[in-house]
Amino acid sequence: MARAQSNERVAYVSAYDEKTRAPISGLGVRDFVVREDGVAREVLSVTRATSPMAMAILVDNTQAASDHIADIRRALGAFVKALQGVGPISIIGVADRPTILRDYTTDQKQLQDGVGKVFAMPGSGATLLDAVVEISRGLQRREEDRAAMVILTTENTEFSTRHYKEVLDALARGGAQMHAVILNTPAGVALDDPARNRASVLDEGPKRSGGTRTDVLTSQAFETKLQELAAILKNQHRVVYARPQTLIPPEKLEISSAKAGILASGAAARGQAAR
């Protein structure tokens, strides 16, 4: 009777080993804890996620990234190759203004050509926050029921003037899980408003969207960390859970692992966001 009075909801969830970040597959209904506004929901089924995932890769091609461009291109090339078959991928540069280097495609040759267009622009700064907003708006028009936004960046000067709340709201409307891989640099200690807004988005964005954040100390680590992320994204779970009928939908969805040593994060399927 209770089941008949509930709505079935879908979430896409990543699960991985806390120490090694190796993806964990084949989990079941007892392995996940789903809460909406702090209230536990019944998990009805867990299967392997197989629907296409739209993925936007935002890459640092600013002057600050000049010394790291070779590592960035090498890491990106391996990353898009590892993601073959997952879904359409786009590559966006964030120097001076958001620029599409390769629009959404599953064609590996076109994607590798897009990677080859990643060059540091002299005298440029980052417009990362503008890019997050613009790409999120574009994702709202796409039909895939899951999406990811992958940010590969150094901590450099931010030229966008957007407030972090505006950016996070746009991210939520776009429905992408944000995954950020960040090279820590001295520029990351700037204390002006753009820097604070950027830091807030890179901190809160992955948490709120069900994604991940990884900090590295050298750009040579980009390739390894992106390979780890590719494996995690390729092994997502489709979690179906029950939500009681209610006039006011919940504002917050939290997904965690019921098993020690396993981290889990995820978000509602696009088109059925919690708000």
N, C-alpha and C positions, 0 to 999 in steps of 0.2 A: 504494500500500500504506500509506504514511504517512498519507494522507488518511483511509483507512478506520479507522485507529487513533486518530483525533482526534475531538473533539467540536466542533461548530460553535457559536460563541457570538455574541451580538448586543450591540452597544453603540450608543448614540445620541450623536452627536458634533456639536458646533458648530464652525464654522470661519469666521474673519473676518479682515479686513485689520488688521495690527498697528497701523497709523497711523490709519486712518479708522474702524475698527470696522465697516465695511461687510461684510455676510455674503458668504461665498464659496460658491457652489453648483456642482454639476456635477463635483465632484472624484471621483477614481477610486482604485483599489487601491494605486497607487504614491504617492498623496498623503498617506497616513496611516501613522504608526508606532504599533504597538500592543505594549505590553510588560506582562507579568504577573510581578510580583516581579522586575523588571529583565530578564526574558528576552523577547526579541522573538518575536512570533507572526506567522504568515502571515495577511495580509489576503486574504480570499477574494472579497468583493464589497462594493461601495459603491453604495447607491441613496438616493434622496430619502426622508426619513422622512415617512410619511403617517399613522401610527396616532395616535389621539387622545392628547393630553398633558393630564394633570390638573395644574392649577396653583393653588397657594395663595399669595395675596398677603398678606403680613404688613405692616401699615401703622402707622406711629407716629401715635397720636392722643392722646399725653400732653400735659400742660401745657407741657412744653418745646418742643413743636411748634406752639404757639399762633400764633406769627408766620409760620408756614410752611404752615398748613392750606390756604389758598387755592391755593398752588402745588401742594401734594400732591394735592388733589382734581382740579385741572386735569390734572396729569400722569397720575393714575390713570384718569381718564375717557378720555383719548386712548389710554392703554396697552391697556385692555380692548377698546376699539373696534378697535385695530390687530390684536388677537389673535383676532378673530372667525374661527371655523372651526377653530381649533387644538385646542380641547377644553374640558371643563368648568373653570370658574374659581370660586374662592371668595375672599372678602375678609375678613380677620380684623384687628380692632383689638387692640393690645397694652397699652392703658392699664389699670393696676390688675390686670386679669386678662385672659387671652385671650378675646375676644368675637367670635363670628361675626356679621359685618355682612351677609354674603350667602353662603349655602351654595353648594356646587358647582352651577353652571348654565351653559348655553351661551346663555341668553336675554339679549340685550343690554340690554333695558329693565330687567330685574331687576338686572343688574350695575351699570348706571348709577344705579339707585336705591340700591344698596349703596354706591357711591362717595359719593352724597349724604348718607350717614349718617356720614361721617368728620368728626367735630368734636373739637376738643381738650377733654379732660376736666379741669376745674379741680382742682388739687391732686394730680394723678395722676402716677405714675412708670411706667416700662416693665416689662413682664413678658415680654420678648422670648424669653428662654431657655425659659420655661414654654411659650410658644406654639410654639416649634420642636419641643419634645418632643411636645406634644399633637397638633399637626398631623401630625407624622411617624407617630404611632400610628394616626391616622385613615387616612393614606395606605396603611398596610399592609393595610387591608381593601378597598382599591379595586383594580379589575381592569386599569386601563390599564397598558401595559408601559413607559411613560415618564412622568415627572413633574418638575415644577419647583416650587421654593419661592422666591418673589421677596420680598425684604425691602427696604422703603422706610422709612428711618429717619434721625433725627438721632442724634448721639452724646449720649445723655442718661443720667440716673440709672437704673440697673437694679435692680429690686426682686426679681427671681428669685434664689433662693439655690442653684441647681443648679450643680454642677461642670461645667466645659466638656467633660470626657470623657464624662460621662453624656449631654450634649446631642448631641455628635458621634456617639456610638453610636446614639442614637435616630434621628438624621438618616440614618445608613447603613442602618438597618433599614427606614426608610420608602422609601428608594430615590429620593428627589428630588434633583435638581441644584440647589444653593443659589446664587442670584444676589442679591447685596446691592448696593444703591445707598445710599450713606451721606453725609449732610451733616456735614462736620467742624465741630464747635462746641467752645467752651472746656470744656464738661462732659465731653468725651471724654478729658480728661487725668486723670480721677479714678483713684486708685490702690488703692481698696478691693477686696476679693475679688470682689464681684459685677461690678465694672467690668472686672477682669482676666479673669474667666470670659467675660463678654460679648465683650471684645476678642478673646479666643482663638477663640471660635466664629465671629465675623465674619471673622477672618483665615483660620482653618483650614477652616471649613465649605465655602466655595467651592472651595478647592484640592482637598480630599479627595473632594468629590461631583462634580467635573467641571463646576463652574459658573464664575461670574465675580464679581469685586468691582470696583465703581466708586466712587471718592470724589469728591465735589463740594464746592465752596466756597460755593455759593449755592443755595437751594431753587429758584430760577428755572431751574436746569439739570436739575432732575428730569425734566421733560417730554422734553427732548432725549435724555437718557441712557436713559429707558425706551423711547423710540421705537427707539433703536439696539438695545436688548435684544430688543424685539418682533421686529425684523427677523432677528436672530440665531436666536431660538427658532423662527421660522417656516421657517427654511431649514436645519434640522438634517439630518444624514446618518445613514442606518442602515448601520452597518459590521458585516459578518460576518467573523469571524476563527476560526482553528483553534486549539484547545487540546488538547495531547496528553492521553490518558487518564491520570489520576493519582488515587491514593487520597486525597491531601491537596490540596484546592483552594488556589489562590493567595490571598494576602491583599490584594494591591495591584494595581490596574489603572491603567496610565498610557497616555494617548493624546496624541499630538502630531502636528504637521504636518511633512511631509518637505520642504515648500517654504519658502524664505526669505520673510519678510514676512507669513506667514500664521500666525495662532495657532489652535490647536485644543484643545478640551477636551471631555470626555464621560464617560459612565459606563455600566456594564452595564445592559442592559434589566432592568426590575424583575422580580423572580421568579427571577433567575439571578445575584444579587450574588456578588462574588468570595469572600466568606466562606462 
